[in-house]
Amino acid sequence: MEENEKNIPVNEKDASGAAPTEKDEAKAGECAAAAGVNESESCTADKKQRNGKCRKELEKEREAHAAEVKDMQAKIDALNDKFLRVVAEYDNFRRRSQREKDGIHNDTKAEVLSKLLPVIDNFERAAASGDDYEGYRKGVEMVVKQLMDIVKSLGVESFGEKGDDFDATIHNAVMHAEDADAPENSVSEVFQKGYKIGDRILRCATVKVVN
C-alpha cells in the first residue's frame, strides 16, 4: 500500500490526503460556475439600478424643461396680447384724433365764412348802387371796415407803417430810396400791409426802404 500511495500525485489529493474523485471535481466546477453566475447577476443588477437612476434624473430634467418652456410660452402669449392691445388702442386714438382734427377744421371754416356773409351782402348792395358813385364809395368803405373788424376778431393784426424800422423778418423790401430827411434803414413807403396772428406771420409787408 505504501508503494501505491507514493504513486498518487500530491496535487490530486484532497485535504484528507485522499485523491479527489470525479464527483468532487464536478462539484467544484459547479461551485465555480455558480460563483460566476452570481457575480454576473450582481453586475447586471447594479447596471439596471444605475440605468433606472439615470432614467429618473432624465425624466426630472425633461419635466423641468417642459415646465420652463410652458412658462416662457405663457409670457410670450401675454406680451403678444399686450402688444395687440396697444396697436388697437393707438389705431383708435389715431382715427379719433383725425376726426377731431377734421371737425375743428370744418368748424373754423364755418365760423370764418359765417362772419364773411355780411361782407358779401354789402358787396352786393354796392354793386347794385348803379351810377350812384357816392353810395358806391360809402358801400366799399363799409365793406373794408367790416372786413377789418372780422380779421381783428379772429386775432389777426396788421403791420407795416411809414417810418417803421426795417426788419427783414417781417418786411419785404422791393425798392430803395434816398431821403435825407428820413432815418437810414427805415420804411419810407408801404405798398402792401403785412398781417400776423400772434407770432405767426401770415404775410410780410411790402415796403420801400431808405438807404
MDTraj code that builds the backbone (N, CA, C; nanometers):
import mdtraj as md
import numpy as np

residues = "MET GLU GLU ASN GLU LYS ASN ILE PRO VAL ASN GLU LYS ASP ALA SER GLY ALA ALA PRO THR GLU LYS ASP GLU ALA LYS ALA GLY GLU CYS ALA ALA ALA ALA GLY VAL ASN GLU SER GLU SER CYS THR ALA ASP LYS LYS GLN ARG ASN GLY LYS CYS ARG LYS GLU LEU GLU LYS GLU ARG GLU ALA HIS ALA ALA GLU VAL LYS ASP MET GLN ALA LYS ILE ASP ALA LEU ASN ASP LYS PHE LEU ARG VAL VAL ALA GLU TYR ASP ASN PHE ARG ARG ARG SER GLN ARG GLU LYS ASP GLY ILE HIS ASN ASP THR LYS ALA GLU VAL LEU SER LYS LEU LEU PRO VAL ILE ASP ASN PHE GLU ARG ALA ALA ALA SER GLY ASP ASP TYR GLU GLY TYR ARG LYS GLY VAL GLU MET VAL VAL LYS GLN LEU MET ASP ILE VAL LYS SER LEU GLY VAL GLU SER PHE GLY GLU LYS GLY ASP ASP PHE ASP ALA THR ILE HIS ASN ALA VAL MET HIS ALA GLU ASP ALA ASP ALA PRO GLU ASN SER VAL SER GLU VAL PHE GLN LYS GLY TYR LYS ILE GLY ASP ARG ILE LEU ARG CYS ALA THR VAL LYS VAL VAL ASN".split()
xyz = np.array([
    [0.0831, -0.1207, 0.0000],
    [0.0000, 0.0000, 0.0000],
    [0.0856, 0.1243, 0.0000],
    [0.1922, 0.1221, 0.0640],
    [0.2810, 0.2367, 0.0670],
    [0.3291, 0.2718, -0.0694],
    [0.3558, 0.1725, -0.1508],
    [0.4011, 0.1995, -0.2873],
    [0.2906, 0.2626, -0.3677],
    [0.1668, 0.2149, -0.3512],
    [0.0540, 0.2735, -0.4257],
    [0.0302, 0.4194, -0.3861],
    [0.0426, 0.4489, -0.2566],
    [0.0252, 0.5876, -0.2100],
    [0.1323, 0.6769, -0.2651],
    [0.2497, 0.6259, -0.2786],
    [0.3587, 0.7078, -0.3318],
    [0.3366, 0.7392, -0.4773],
    [0.2682, 0.6512, -0.5480],
    [0.2461, 0.6756, -0.6914],
    [0.1361, 0.7770, -0.7177],
    [0.0541, 0.8114, -0.6219],
    [-0.0550, 0.9111, -0.6394],
    [0.0034, 1.0500, -0.6264],
    [-0.0205, 1.1360, -0.7278],
    [0.0345, 1.2740, -0.7217],
    [-0.0241, 1.3485, -0.6030],
    [0.0630, 1.4380, -0.5500],
    [0.0221, 1.5123, -0.4307],
    [-0.0919, 1.6059, -0.4610],
    [-0.0859, 1.6691, -0.5818],
    [-0.1876, 1.7711, -0.6140],
    [-0.3229, 1.7089, -0.6427],
    [-0.3284, 1.5775, -0.6531],
    [-0.4540, 1.5122, -0.6788],
    [-0.5153, 1.4581, -0.5509],
    [-0.4582, 1.4940, -0.4393],
    [-0.5122, 1.4525, -0.3115],
    [-0.5958, 1.5633, -0.2533],
    [-0.6989, 1.5256, -0.1751],
    [-0.7801, 1.6273, -0.1072],
    [-0.7187, 1.6589, 0.0270],
    [-0.7872, 1.7330, 0.1048],
    [-0.7315, 1.7767, 0.2327],
    [-0.7071, 1.6583, 0.3259],
    [-0.7800, 1.5538, 0.3096],
    [-0.7621, 1.4379, 0.3978],
    [-0.6538, 1.3472, 0.3497],
    [-0.5920, 1.3879, 0.2342],
    [-0.4862, 1.3048, 0.1785],
    [-0.5382, 1.2078, 0.0780],
    [-0.6712, 1.2018, 0.0557],
    [-0.7264, 1.1080, -0.0412],
    [-0.7368, 1.1742, -0.1760],
    [-0.7274, 1.1001, -0.2796],
    [-0.7328, 1.1525, -0.4166],
    [-0.8747, 1.1954, -0.4478],
    [-0.8924, 1.3135, -0.5181],
    [-1.0290, 1.3633, -0.5494],
    [-1.0932, 1.2730, -0.6509],
    [-1.2171, 1.2537, -0.6361],
    [-1.2921, 1.1703, -0.7295],
    [-1.3550, 1.2584, -0.8366],
    [-1.4126, 1.2000, -0.9421],
    [-1.4787, 1.2761, -1.0491],
    [-1.5975, 1.3533, -0.9931],
    [-1.6625, 1.3007, -0.8919],
    [-1.7749, 1.3687, -0.8308],
    [-1.7311, 1.4968, -0.7631],
    [-1.6162, 1.4868, -0.6966],
    [-1.5635, 1.6071, -0.6305],
    [-1.5275, 1.7136, -0.7327],
    [-1.4647, 1.6688, -0.8421],
    [-1.4263, 1.7669, -0.9454],
    [-1.5499, 1.8316, -1.0059],
    [-1.6537, 1.7574, -1.0292],
    [-1.7769, 1.8132, -1.0862],
    [-1.8403, 1.9124, -0.9910],
    [-1.8376, 1.8798, -0.8643],
    [-1.8946, 1.9708, -0.7647],
    [-1.8179, 2.0999, -0.7591],
    [-1.6840, 2.0894, -0.7708],
    [-1.6009, 2.2101, -0.7690],
    [-1.6329, 2.2967, -0.8894],
    [-1.6545, 2.2314, -1.0047],
    [-1.6896, 2.3080, -1.1256],
    [-1.8226, 2.3782, -1.1103],
    [-1.9187, 2.3070, -1.0488],
    [-2.0499, 2.3686, -1.0267],
    [-2.0397, 2.4884, -0.9347],
    [-1.9586, 2.4775, -0.8345],
    [-1.9412, 2.5910, -0.7409],
    [-1.8818, 2.7115, -0.8125],
    [-1.7804, 2.6824, -0.8951],
    [-1.7154, 2.7928, -0.9674],
    [-1.8147, 2.8575, -1.0624],
    [-1.8925, 2.7750, -1.1316],
    [-1.9919, 2.8304, -1.2250],
    [-2.0970, 2.9106, -1.1510],
    [-2.1386, 2.8587, -1.0355],
    [-2.2390, 2.9309, -0.9566],
    [-2.1847, 3.0649, -0.9108],
    [-2.0560, 3.0636, -0.8732],
    [-1.9939, 3.1896, -0.8296],
    [-1.9902, 3.2888, -0.9438],
    [-1.9582, 3.2378, -1.0652],
    [-1.9556, 3.3276, -1.1823],
    [-2.0933, 3.3813, -1.2133],
    [-2.1959, 3.2962, -1.2052],
    [-2.3330, 3.3423, -1.2317],
    [-2.3766, 3.4454, -1.1314],
    [-2.3463, 3.4210, -1.0038],
    [-2.3841, 3.5164, -0.9002],
    [-2.3175, 3.6528, -0.9229],
    [-2.1891, 3.6467, -0.9623],
    [-2.1169, 3.7727, -0.9875],
    [-2.1767, 3.8459, -1.1067],
    [-2.2123, 3.7698, -1.2131],
    [-2.2721, 3.8307, -1.3325],
    [-2.4080, 3.8905, -1.2993],
    [-2.4874, 3.8141, -1.2210],
    [-2.6182, 3.8663, -1.1809],
    [-2.6048, 3.9913, -1.0963],
    [-2.5035, 3.9975, -1.0110],
    [-2.4806, 4.1148, -0.9267],
    [-2.4461, 4.2365, -1.0120],
    [-2.3584, 4.2152, -1.1134],
    [-2.3202, 4.3265, -1.2030],
    [-2.4410, 4.3755, -1.2813],
    [-2.5230, 4.2799, -1.3293],
    [-2.6415, 4.3179, -1.4056],
    [-2.7392, 4.3974, -1.3198],
    [-2.7548, 4.3557, -1.1954],
    [-2.8453, 4.4265, -1.1041],
    [-2.7956, 4.5685, -1.0788],
    [-2.6633, 4.5809, -1.0574],
    [-2.6060, 4.7153, -1.0368],
    [-2.6268, 4.8029, -1.1604],
    [-2.6082, 4.7456, -1.2798],
    [-2.6240, 4.8217, -1.4044],
    [-2.7685, 4.8667, -1.4213],
    [-2.8613, 4.7721, -1.3910],
    [-3.0022, 4.8086, -1.4000],
    [-3.0374, 4.9204, -1.3027],
    [-2.9801, 4.9130, -1.1816],
    [-3.0066, 5.0157, -1.0815],
    [-2.9559, 5.1523, -1.1275],
    [-2.8324, 5.1508, -1.1866],
    [-2.7755, 5.2784, -1.2355],
    [-2.8589, 5.3334, -1.3522],
    [-2.8986, 5.2454, -1.4421],
    [-2.9805, 5.2882, -1.5558],
    [-3.1142, 5.3453, -1.5098],
    [-3.1738, 5.2790, -1.4099],
    [-3.3002, 5.3282, -1.3572],
    [-3.2845, 5.4673, -1.2959],
    [-3.1731, 5.4876, -1.2250],
    [-3.1458, 5.6173, -1.1636],
    [-3.1267, 5.7242, -1.2706],
    [-3.0536, 5.6885, -1.3761],
    [-3.0310, 5.7838, -1.4854],
    [-3.1631, 5.8211, -1.5532],
    [-3.2498, 5.7204, -1.5737],
    [-3.3789, 5.7473, -1.6367],
    [-3.4633, 5.8410, -1.5511],
    [-3.4595, 5.8215, -1.4207],
    [-3.5354, 5.9086, -1.3310],
    [-3.4829, 6.0526, -1.3367],
    [-3.3492, 6.0685, -1.3387],
    [-3.2904, 6.2022, -1.3471],
    [-3.3265, 6.2692, -1.4795],
    [-3.3193, 6.1920, -1.5901],
    [-3.3554, 6.2469, -1.7213],
    [-3.5022, 6.2867, -1.7258],
    [-3.5861, 6.2048, -1.6625],
    [-3.7284, 6.2354, -1.6606],
    [-3.7550, 6.3639, -1.5821],
    [-3.6840, 6.3818, -1.4693],
    [-3.6987, 6.5047, -1.3916],
    [-3.6528, 6.6266, -1.4713],
    [-3.5372, 6.6124, -1.5402],
    [-3.4880, 6.7233, -1.6226],
    [-3.5856, 6.7540, -1.7353],
    [-3.6426, 6.6488, -1.7955],
    [-3.7389, 6.6687, -1.9043],
    [-3.8637, 6.7418, -1.8527],
    [-3.9117, 6.7022, -1.7351],
    [-4.0285, 6.7679, -1.6772],
    [-3.9984, 6.9143, -1.6428],
    [-3.8774, 6.9386, -1.5876],
    [-3.8388, 7.0762, -1.5538],
    [-3.8286, 7.1611, -1.6806],
    [-3.7712, 7.1049, -1.7873],
    [-3.7588, 7.1767, -1.9139],
    [-3.8960, 7.2061, -1.9737],
    [-3.9856, 7.1072, -1.9667],
    [-4.1206, 7.1272, -2.0196],
    [-4.1935, 7.2371, -1.9423],
    [-4.1745, 7.2400, -1.8103],
    [-4.2379, 7.3442, -1.7291],
    [-4.1809, 7.4824, -1.7640],
    [-4.0489, 7.4884, -1.7864],
    [-3.9858, 7.6157, -1.8233],
    [-4.0369, 7.6645, -1.9592],
    [-4.0471, 7.5726, -2.0550],
    [-4.0991, 7.6088, -2.1883],
    [-4.2432, 7.6584, -2.1775],
    [-4.3235, 7.5917, -2.0972],
    [-4.4628, 7.6317, -2.0790],
    [-4.4707, 7.7710, -2.0169],
    [-4.3852, 7.7996, -1.9189],
    [-4.3839, 7.9306, -1.8548],
    [-4.3424, 8.0395, -1.9538],
    [-4.2384, 8.0127, -2.0333],
    [-4.1930, 8.1095, -2.1332],
    [-4.3005, 8.1342, -2.2385],
    [-4.3698, 8.0297, -2.2799],
    [-4.4763, 8.0453, -2.3794],
    [-4.5893, 8.1311, -2.3237],
    [-4.6194, 8.1129, -2.1947],
    [-4.7237, 8.1938, -2.1315],
    [-4.6840, 8.3416, -2.1301],
    [-4.5559, 8.3682, -2.1008],
    [-4.5086, 8.5066, -2.1007],
    [-4.5128, 8.5664, -2.2414],
    [-4.4735, 8.4867, -2.3405],
    [-4.4776, 8.5339, -2.4796],
    [-4.6210, 8.5654, -2.5208],
    [-4.7147, 8.4776, -2.4858],
    [-4.8555, 8.4998, -2.5198],
    [-4.9084, 8.6263, -2.4531],
    [-4.8668, 8.6499, -2.3275],
    [-4.9119, 8.7695, -2.2559],
    [-4.8576, 8.8963, -2.3225],
    [-4.7279, 8.8940, -2.3585],
    [-4.6679, 9.0102, -2.4249],
    [-4.7308, 9.0344, -2.5617],
    [-4.7578, 8.9274, -2.6341],
    [-4.8199, 8.9417, -2.7659],
    [-4.9600, 9.0012, -2.7534],
    [-5.0340, 8.9559, -2.6534],
    [-5.1682, 9.0096, -2.6308],
    [-5.1610, 9.1575, -2.5936],
    [-5.0625, 9.1934, -2.5106],
    [-5.0453, 9.3340, -2.4723],
    [-5.0081, 9.4187, -2.5934],
    [-4.9207, 9.3657, -2.6790],
    [-4.8800, 9.4383, -2.7998],
    [-4.9999, 9.4626, -2.8912],
    [-5.0825, 9.3603, -2.9103],
    [-5.2002, 9.3748, -2.9966],
    [-5.2974, 9.4772, -2.9390],
    [-5.3108, 9.4794, -2.8066],
    [-5.3991, 9.5774, -2.7437],
    [-5.3472, 9.7199, -2.7648],
    [-5.2147, 9.7380, -2.7494],
    [-5.1552, 9.8715, -2.7691],
    [-5.1746, 9.9175, -2.9129],
    [-5.1519, 9.8268, -3.0089],
    [-5.1697, 9.8613, -3.1506],
    [-5.3146, 9.9017, -3.1777],
    [-5.4089, 9.8273, -3.1223],
    [-5.5504, 9.8582, -3.1433],
    [-5.5863, 9.9926, -3.0800],
    [-5.5354, 10.0174, -2.9582],
    [-5.5639, 10.1442, -2.8908],
    [-5.5038, 10.2619, -2.9677],
    [-5.3815, 10.2434, -3.0196],
    [-5.3189, 10.3515, -3.0968],
    [-5.3969, 10.3789, -3.2251],
    [-5.4438, 10.2724, -3.2905],
    [-5.5213, 10.2906, -3.4134],
    [-5.6512, 10.3657, -3.3842],
    [-5.7165, 10.3311, -3.2743],
    [-5.8392, 10.4024, -3.2359],
    [-5.8099, 10.5483, -3.2032],
    [-5.6974, 10.5705, -3.1324],
    [-5.6587, 10.7088, -3.0984],
    [-5.6303, 10.7891, -3.2236],
    [-5.5598, 10.7280, -3.3218],
    [-5.5280, 10.7981, -3.4467],
    [-5.6547, 10.8359, -3.5226],
    [-5.7480, 10.7425, -3.5310],
    [-5.8726, 10.7720, -3.6014],
    [-5.9536, 10.8793, -3.5293],
    [-5.9575, 10.8700, -3.3960],
    [-6.0332, 10.9691, -3.3188],
    [-5.9705, 11.1081, -3.3341],
    [-5.8364, 11.1136, -3.3309],
    [-5.7664, 11.2417, -3.3460],
    [-5.7917, 11.3020, -3.4840],
    [-5.7914, 11.2151, -3.5871],
    [-5.8169, 11.2646, -3.7224],
    [-5.9585, 11.3190, -3.7349],
    [-6.0548, 11.2505, -3.6735],
    [-6.1931, 11.3004, -3.6765],
    [-6.2039, 11.4336, -3.6044],
    [-6.1381, 11.4456, -3.4885],
    [-6.1415, 11.5714, -3.4146],
    [-6.0742, 11.6837, -3.4933],
    [-5.9613, 11.6496, -3.5582],
    [-5.8915, 11.7491, -3.6395],
    [-5.9785, 11.7964, -3.7550],
    [-6.0425, 11.7013, -3.8240],
    [-6.1315, 11.7381, -3.9343],
    [-6.2488, 11.8216, -3.8836],
    [-6.3001, 11.7843, -3.7654],
    [-6.4113, 11.8606, -3.7086],
    [-6.3717, 12.0030, -3.6753],
    [-6.2530, 12.0205, -3.6146],
    [-6.2049, 12.1552, -3.5811],
    [-6.1851, 12.2378, -3.7071],
    [-6.1265, 12.1738, -3.8114],
    [-6.1028, 12.2443, -3.9369],
    [-6.2345, 12.2914, -3.9984],
    [-6.3333, 12.2042, -3.9999],
    [-6.4640, 12.2405, -4.0568],
    [-6.5331, 12.3471, -3.9727],
    [-6.5220, 12.3359, -3.8408],
    [-6.5840, 12.4357, -3.7529],
    [-6.5206, 12.5728, -3.7735],
    [-6.3875, 12.5742, -3.7901],
    [-6.3173, 12.7013, -3.8113],
    [-6.3601, 12.7661, -3.9430],
    [-6.3663, 12.6843, -4.0485],
    [-6.4099, 12.7376, -4.1778],
    [-6.5521, 12.7920, -4.1692],
    [-6.6384, 12.7181, -4.1029],
    [-6.7777, 12.7618, -4.0910],
    [-6.7872, 12.8933, -4.0141],
    [-6.7066, 12.9068, -3.9084],
    [-6.7100, 13.0297, -3.8280],
    [-6.6636, 13.1505, -3.9102],
    [-6.5522, 13.1335, -3.9835],
    [-6.4993, 13.2445, -4.0638],
    [-6.5967, 13.2815, -4.1750],
    [-6.6501, 13.1813, -4.2455],
    [-6.7410, 13.2085, -4.3566],
    [-6.8700, 13.2738, -4.3084],
    [-6.9166, 13.2325, -4.1906],
    [-7.0390, 13.2957, -4.1379],
    [-7.0161, 13.4439, -4.1083],
    [-6.8946, 13.4799, -4.0689],
    [-6.8631, 13.6210, -4.0443],
    [-6.8456, 13.6988, -4.1750],
    [-6.8094, 13.6290, -4.2817],
    [-6.7895, 13.6954, -4.4110],
    [-6.9200, 13.7151, -4.4876],
    [-7.0253, 13.6461, -4.4487],
    [-7.1517, 13.6579, -4.5214],
    [-7.2059, 13.8018, -4.5231],
    [-7.2039, 13.8746, -4.4100],
    [-7.2496, 14.0150, -4.4162],
    [-7.1655, 14.1008, -4.5108],
    [-7.0364, 14.0701, -4.5203],
    [-6.9499, 14.1440, -4.6118],
    [-6.9932, 14.1195, -4.7561],
    [-7.0263, 13.9958, -4.7876],
    [-7.0741, 13.9631, -4.9217],
    [-7.2040, 14.0376, -4.9506],
    [-7.2906, 14.0486, -4.8483],
    [-7.4158, 14.1223, -4.8654],
    [-7.3881, 14.2684, -4.9004],
    [-7.2931, 14.3297, -4.8324],
    [-7.2610, 14.4701, -4.8597],
    [-7.1985, 14.4880, -4.9973],
    [-7.1164, 14.3922, -5.0404],
    [-7.0614, 14.3987, -5.1750],
    [-7.1748, 14.3956, -5.2795],
    [-7.2730, 14.3100, -5.2542],
    [-7.3853, 14.3009, -5.3469],
    [-7.4643, 14.4321, -5.3490],
    [-7.4827, 14.4959, -5.2345],
    [-7.5540, 14.6234, -5.2290],
    [-7.4762, 14.7324, -5.3020],
    [-7.3425, 14.7320, -5.2828],
    [-7.2600, 14.8314, -5.3505],
    [-7.2645, 14.8111, -5.5017],
    [-7.2630, 14.6855, -5.5438],
    [-7.2679, 14.6581, -5.6875],
    [-7.4024, 14.6974, -5.7474],
    [-7.5091, 14.6935, -5.6656],
    [-7.6435, 14.7282, -5.7151],
    [-7.6722, 14.8785, -5.7100],
    [-7.5761, 14.9571, -5.6607],
    [-7.5997, 15.1025, -5.6485],
    [-7.6019, 15.1719, -5.7831],
    [-7.5564, 15.1112, -5.8867],
    [-7.5634, 15.1666, -6.0217],
    [-7.4725, 15.2862, -6.0397],
    [-7.5275, 15.3982, -6.0867],
    [-7.4479, 15.5183, -6.1159],
    [-7.4247, 15.6052, -5.9931],
    [-7.4757, 15.5639, -5.8798],
    [-7.4579, 15.6428, -5.7574],
    [-7.3154, 15.6205, -5.7059],
    [-7.2221, 15.7042, -5.7533],
    [-7.0803, 15.6863, -5.7172],
    [-7.0592, 15.7060, -5.5678],
    [-7.1216, 15.8083, -5.5118],
    [-7.1015, 15.8359, -5.3698],
    [-7.1529, 15.7191, -5.2849],
    [-7.2669, 15.6629, -5.3216],
    [-7.3199, 15.5476, -5.2485],
    [-7.2289, 15.4257, -5.2637],
    [-7.1747, 15.4128, -5.3840],
    [-7.0833, 15.3006, -5.4081],
    [-6.9578, 15.3123, -5.3217],
    [-6.9033, 15.4373, -5.3159],
    [-6.7817, 15.4605, -5.2370],
    [-6.8073, 15.4323, -5.0896],
    [-6.9192, 15.4796, -5.0389],
    [-6.9517, 15.4563, -4.8982],
    [-6.9725, 15.3068, -4.8714],
    [-7.0329, 15.2401, -4.9675],
    [-7.0531, 15.0959, -4.9517],
    [-6.9210, 15.0214, -4.9436],
    [-6.8246, 15.0604, -5.0301],
    [-6.6934, 14.9956, -5.0267],
    [-6.6228, 15.0243, -4.8947],
    [-6.6341, 15.1474, -4.8457],
    [-6.5719, 15.1828, -4.7174],
    [-6.6305, 15.0995, -4.6033],
    [-6.7602, 15.0795, -4.6085],
    [-6.8252, 14.9977, -4.5059],
    [-6.7755, 14.8524, -4.5118],
    [-6.7587, 14.8025, -4.6353],
    [-6.7116, 14.6648, -4.6519],
    [-6.5712, 14.6492, -4.5975],
    [-6.4840, 14.7470, -4.6279],
    [-6.3462, 14.7415, -4.5790],
    [-6.3437, 14.7419, -4.4264],
    [-6.4220, 14.8308, -4.3664],
    [-6.4266, 14.8371, -4.2196],
    [-6.4797, 14.7068, -4.1611],
    [-6.5798, 14.6532, -4.2269],
    [-6.6376, 14.5270, -4.1802],
    [-6.5342, 14.4142, -4.1855],
    [-6.4613, 14.4083, -4.2951],
    [-6.3586, 14.3047, -4.3086],
    [-6.2503, 14.3206, -4.2018],
    [-6.2072, 14.4405, -4.1774],
    [-6.1024, 14.4626, -4.0763],
    [-6.1524, 14.4245, -3.9366],
    [-6.2804, 14.4516, -3.9095],
    [-6.3368, 14.4115, -3.7800],
    [-6.3372, 14.2585, -3.7663],
    [-6.3655, 14.1901, -3.8772],
    [-6.3697, 14.0434, -3.8742],
    [-6.2305, 13.9858, -3.8482],
    [-6.1303, 14.0351, -3.9218],
    [-5.9951, 13.9802, -3.9039],
    [-5.9417, 14.0121, -3.7643],
    [-5.9782, 14.1279, -3.7104],
    [-5.9349, 14.1603, -3.5742],
    [-6.0006, 14.0675, -3.4723],
    [-6.1289, 14.0322, -3.4967],
    [-6.1986, 13.9413, -3.4051],
    [-6.1384, 13.8019, -3.4086],
    [-6.0684, 13.7701, -3.5189],
    [-6.0024, 13.6395, -3.5311],
    [-5.8585, 13.6427, -3.4799],
    [-5.8179, 13.7565, -3.4235],
    [-5.6831, 13.7672, -3.3673],
    [-5.5783, 13.8087, -3.4679],
    [-5.6207, 13.8577, -3.5838],
    [-5.5268, 13.8988, -3.6881],
    [-5.4914, 14.0456, -3.6686],
    [-5.3614, 14.0755, -3.6780],
    [-5.3149, 14.2137, -3.6655],
    [-5.2410, 14.2531, -3.7930],
    [-5.2589, 14.3801, -3.8326],
    [-5.1874, 14.4321, -3.9487],
    [-5.0618, 14.5054, -3.9005],
    [-4.9607, 14.5115, -3.9856],
    [-4.8384, 14.5853, -3.9524],
    [-4.7766, 14.6372, -4.0825],
    [-4.6843, 14.7320, -4.0675],
    [-4.6184, 14.7944, -4.1822],
    [-4.6668, 14.9368, -4.1999],
    [-4.6010, 15.0286, -4.1341],
    [-4.6364, 15.1699, -4.1429],
    [-4.5151, 15.2512, -4.1850],
    [-4.5403, 15.3629, -4.2487],
    [-4.4326, 15.4520, -4.2897],
    [-4.3570, 15.5013, -4.1661],
    [-4.2243, 15.4953, -4.1700],
    [-4.1426, 15.5372, -4.0565],
    [-4.0980, 15.4214, -3.9678],
    [-4.1528, 15.3046, -3.9867],
    [-4.1086, 15.1880, -3.9079],
    [-3.9647, 15.1513, -3.9436],
    [-3.8930, 15.0976, -3.8452],
    [-3.7596, 15.0433, -3.8731],
    [-3.7730, 14.9181, -3.9587],
    [-3.6873, 14.9069, -4.0594],
    [-3.6947, 14.7912, -4.1483],
    [-3.6493, 14.6651, -4.0753],
    [-3.7289, 14.5608, -4.0867],
    [-3.6990, 14.4312, -4.0254],
    [-3.7183, 14.3251, -4.1334],
    [-3.6077, 14.2612, -4.1722],
    [-3.6138, 14.1643, -4.2822],
    [-3.7022, 14.0444, -4.2513],
    [-3.7322, 14.0192, -4.1227],
    [-3.8160, 13.9037, -4.0867],
    [-3.9648, 13.9304, -4.1096],
    [-4.0037, 14.0588, -4.1159],
    [-4.1456, 14.0917, -4.1358],
    [-4.1686, 14.1842, -4.2542],
    [-4.0624, 14.2424, -4.3091],
    [-4.0749, 14.3336, -4.4224],
    [-4.0113, 14.2730, -4.5471],
    [-4.0735, 14.2997, -4.6608],
    [-4.0192, 14.2584, -4.7899],
    [-3.9856, 14.3847, -4.8684],
    [-3.8556, 14.4179, -4.8741],
    [-3.8121, 14.5410, -4.9411],
    [-3.8035, 14.5160, -5.0915],
    [-3.8860, 14.5926, -5.1664],
    [-3.8851, 14.5788, -5.3124],
    [-3.8220, 14.7006, -5.3801],
    [-3.8038, 14.8077, -5.3040],
    [-3.7423, 14.9296, -5.3584],
    [-3.6567, 14.9955, -5.2507],
    [-3.5577, 15.0729, -5.2961],
    [-3.4740, 15.1531, -5.2056],
    [-3.4789, 15.2979, -5.2509],
    [-3.4679, 15.3900, -5.1565],
    [-3.4761, 15.5327, -5.1896],
    [-3.3753, 15.6116, -5.1095],
    [-3.3393, 15.7263, -5.1646],
    [-3.2516, 15.8196, -5.0948],
    [-3.3382, 15.9295, -5.0363],
    [-3.3314, 15.9492, -4.9066],
    [-3.4124, 16.0522, -4.8397],
    [-3.3329, 16.1057, -4.7218],
    [-3.2858, 16.2291, -4.7366],
    [-3.2026, 16.2895, -4.6314],
    [-3.2826, 16.3201, -4.5063],
    [-3.4141, 16.3356, -4.5218],
    [-3.4974, 16.3713, -4.4061],
    [-3.5452, 16.2480, -4.3282],
    [-3.5316, 16.1302, -4.3861],
    [-3.5789, 16.0073, -4.3194],
    [-3.4615, 15.9313, -4.2586],
    [-3.4824, 15.8645, -4.1459],
    [-3.3743, 15.7853, -4.0850],
    [-3.3295, 15.6736, -4.1795],
    [-3.2016, 15.6409, -4.1716],
    [-3.1481, 15.5336, -4.2557],
    [-3.2082, 15.3991, -4.2143],
    [-3.2319, 15.3157, -4.3133],
    [-3.2868, 15.1812, -4.2924],
    [-3.4264, 15.1862, -4.2306],
    [-3.5054, 15.2831, -4.2726],
    [-3.6442, 15.2950, -4.2261],
    [-3.7379, 15.2772, -4.3449],
    [-3.8651, 15.2494, -4.3141],
    [-3.9661, 15.2303, -4.4181],
    [-4.0148, 15.3672, -4.4634],
    [-3.9968, 15.3959, -4.5938],
    [-4.0406, 15.5258, -4.6472],
    [-4.1764, 15.5165, -4.7151],
    [-4.2169, 15.3952, -4.7545],
    [-4.3462, 15.3789, -4.8196],
    [-4.3921, 15.2334, -4.8058],
    [-4.5234, 15.2171, -4.7851],
    [-4.5815, 15.0832, -4.7708],
    [-4.6700, 15.0559, -4.8917],
    [-4.6328, 14.9499, -4.9674],
    [-4.7135, 14.9117, -5.0825],
    [-4.8235, 14.8128, -5.0454],
    [-4.7958, 14.7308, -4.9457],
    [-4.8923, 14.6281, -4.9028],
    [-4.8673, 14.5957, -4.7568],
    [-4.9712, 14.6082, -4.6766],
    [-4.9566, 14.5813, -4.5337],
    [-4.9326, 14.4326, -4.5082],
    [-4.8672, 14.4050, -4.3950],
    [-4.8479, 14.2672, -4.3523],
    [-4.9496, 14.2294, -4.2462],
    [-4.9675, 14.0995, -4.2262],
    [-5.0643, 14.0511, -4.1275],
    [-5.0035, 13.9344, -4.0501],
    [-5.0430, 13.9231, -3.9239],
    [-4.9916, 13.8166, -3.8375],
    [-5.0967, 13.7761, -3.7356],
    [-5.0817, 13.6523, -3.6857],
    [-5.1617, 13.6042, -3.5730],
    [-5.0640, 13.5659, -3.4636],
    [-5.0615, 13.6460, -3.3586],
    [-4.9614, 13.6231, -3.2541],
    [-4.8221, 13.6423, -3.3109],
    [-4.7373, 13.5398, -3.2986],
    [-4.6015, 13.5459, -3.3543],
    [-4.5933, 13.4860, -3.4946],
    [-4.7025, 13.4367, -3.5453],
    [-4.7025, 13.3739, -3.6787],
    [-4.7316, 13.4788, -3.7858],
    [-4.6403, 13.4922, -3.8804],
    [-4.6551, 13.5889, -3.9879],
    [-4.7402, 13.5269, -4.0982],
    [-4.8538, 13.5894, -4.1275],
    [-4.9379, 13.5445, -4.2379],
    [-4.8872, 13.5994, -4.3712],
    [-4.8417, 13.7229, -4.3687],
    [-4.7878, 13.7845, -4.4888],
    [-4.6949, 13.8976, -4.4485],
    [-4.5780, 13.9035, -4.5124],
    [-4.4853, 14.0133, -4.4851],
    [-4.5352, 14.1413, -4.5521],
    [-4.4983, 14.2549, -4.4934],
    [-4.5344, 14.3835, -4.5521],
    [-4.4387, 14.4160, -4.6671],
    [-4.4938, 14.4639, -4.7795],
    [-4.4139, 14.5032, -4.8960],
    [-4.3856, 14.6527, -4.8860],
    [-4.2573, 14.6896, -4.8799],
    [-4.2215, 14.8279, -4.8485],
    [-4.1077, 14.8790, -4.9348],
    [-4.0887, 15.0137, -4.9248],
    [-3.9721, 15.0810, -4.9812],
    [-3.8840, 15.1229, -4.8648],
    [-3.7530, 15.1050, -4.8746],
    [-3.6606, 15.1287, -4.7630],
    [-3.5645, 15.2413, -4.7975],
    [-3.5368, 15.3247, -4.6975],
    [-3.4393, 15.4341, -4.7124],
    [-3.3001, 15.3784, -4.6941],
    [-3.2112, 15.4089, -4.7886],
    [-3.0723, 15.3620, -4.7784],
    [-2.9977, 15.4381, -4.6688],
])
top = md.Topology()
chain = top.add_chain()
for i, resn in enumerate(residues, 1):
    res = top.add_residue(resn, chain, resSeq=i)
    for name in ("N", "CA", "C"):
        top.add_atom(name, md.element.get_by_symbol(name[0]), res)
traj = md.Trajectory(xyz[None], top)
